Amino acid sequence: MTDTRPEAHTETLALDRMETPVGEMLIVTDSDGAVRALDFADFEARMRRLLARHAPGASLTPGRAPEAVRRAIAAYFHGDVRALDALPVKTQGTAFQSEVWAALRAIPVGQTRSYGQLAAAIGRPSAVRAVGLANGSNPVGVIVPCHRVIGANGTLTGYAGGLERKRWLLAHEAANVG
């Protein structure tokens, strides 16, 4: 009997590392130059878990991210806080997650939103918890700016990269938004 199932598509993704003022970042890109994951090196296990969910079957090999991606990340950390806006990202989340991630990218630099405001922005004001879960499943942190989401009372809430980094990123953006 022959196996008629479609072959699993295996994709090779490049893993690059880059120093930033808040720690080493991991940059995962595909052959088209799209960013598939971006996280801090001390959260590599988390990044790999998310990548396994969003790019099942992909293999990760050391490699250099495209220069345009590296330049944009460097520019962001050197004060051009809009440098990441045009970077292509590719994720394979659910339709709901994709909606949330698009809404995250629509939050202007230097501004924040609560989970409730984000839920309202996608037309699902009662989906606050689901928005929080989608936010936490974002594999492309900083570019898809989940750090711009805060508690309803204006306090900093959990961030996968740590609250100190979240505080730094928000202060960095506020200081350079001009």
N, C-alpha and C positions, 0 to 999 in steps of 0.2 A: 504494500500500500504506500502510495506517495504522499508526502506532506504537502498539502495545498495552502497552508497558512502563509500569509505574506511574511517575508523576512523582516525581522526587527531592524529598523534603520539605526545603524550605529554611526554616530557623528563624533568627530574628533574636535575637541575644544582646547584652546590654548590657555594656559594659566600663567599669568605674569604677576610680578610683585613690584610694588612701587612704594617708596617712602613718602610719607606725608607728615605734616606737623602733629597729627594725632595718632600716628602709628602706621605700620606697614599695611598697605591695602593689597588685596588679591583682586586681580582683574581677569575675568574669564570672557574670552571672545570666540566667535565662530569664524568660519572661513570667509564669511561676507563682511567681517569687521564689526558685527553687531555685538554689543555687550550683553552677555548672558547672565553674568553674576558679578557683583562688586561687594566686597565685604572687607572687614579688617582681619588681619592675619590671626589675631588671637581668637577669632570666631570661625576658623577654617572648617571645623567639624560641622557647624551650623550651615555654612555656605554649601558644603558638599551634600548635606541632607536636602536642602532646598533645590540644589541643582539636580539631584537624583529624581526629585518630584517633577521638576519643570523641564528636564531634558533626559527622560529615562533612556538608559542604554548608551548615553554619550560617554566617551572616554576623555579623560583629562590628561593632557601632557604639557610639560613645561614649554613655554613659547612666549614670544614677545607680542604684546597687544599692538595693534596698528598705531603708528605715530600720532595720528589725529586723535585717537582716544587718550594716549599718554599725555599729549599736549593739553588737551581739554581738562584732564584731571589736575595736571600741574597748574594750569591757569586758574582753575577754581580755587585751589588751596593758596595761590599767590594773590588772590583778591578779585579775580574776574568771576564773580559768583554766578554769572549767567553762562559761563563757558560750557556747562554740561547740558544745557537746554536742548541743543540740537543733536546730541549723541544718539545714535540708533541703539535701541535695546530690543531684545527679543526674549519674550517669556512665553511660557505655555501654561499659564494659569487657567482657571475656569473663567467663564464669561463674567461672572461677578467680580472675581479678583482683578481681571483686566479693566473693568469699569472703575474700580477703586484706584488702581495704579494710574490710570489716565487722570483721574481727579487729583491724585497726589501731584502729578506733573503740572497740573494747572494751578497749583497754589503758587502765587507769585513769590519770588525770592524776597526774603525779609519779612514775610508774613507767616502766620501760623493758622491752623484750623483745629477745632475740637473734633473728636470722633463723630459727635452729633452733627456738626456742620458738614463734615465730609459725607455722612450718610444722606443728609438733605441735598447736598450738591449732586448726588447721583440719583435723586428722586426716590430714595428709600429711607425716609426719616426714622423708621422704627428698626432699622438694621444696624444699630450702633455696634452691637457686639460682633456681628459678622464683618463689619468694616474693620474693627480692631483685629480680628483674625486674619483678614486679607492683608492688612497693613503689616502684620507680623510675618506673613509669608512672602513678602516682597524680596526677591532674590537680588535686586539691583539697587541696594541702598545708596543713598546720597544722590545718585542720578534720578531715581524715582524717590523723591524726598520724604520718606516716611518720618524723618526727624522733625518735620514741620507740623506734626500732629501732637497736640497737647491735651491735657485734661480739660473738662468743661469749666473748671474753676480757674484755668490759666496756669496750672502747675505742670511741670514736666512729668510725663509719665514714662513708662518703660520704653526702652529703645534697645534693639538687639546689639548695638555697638557700645552700650553703656551710657548712663545718664551724663557722665562727664563729657563724653564725646558729643552727645546731643546738645548739651549746653554750649560747647565750643562751636559746633557747626552753626547753631542759631545766632550766636554772638558774632561769628565771622561773617555770616550773611548780612546781619543787620548793620555791621560796621562798613560793609563794602557795597551796599545796595545802590548808592548814589548814582 
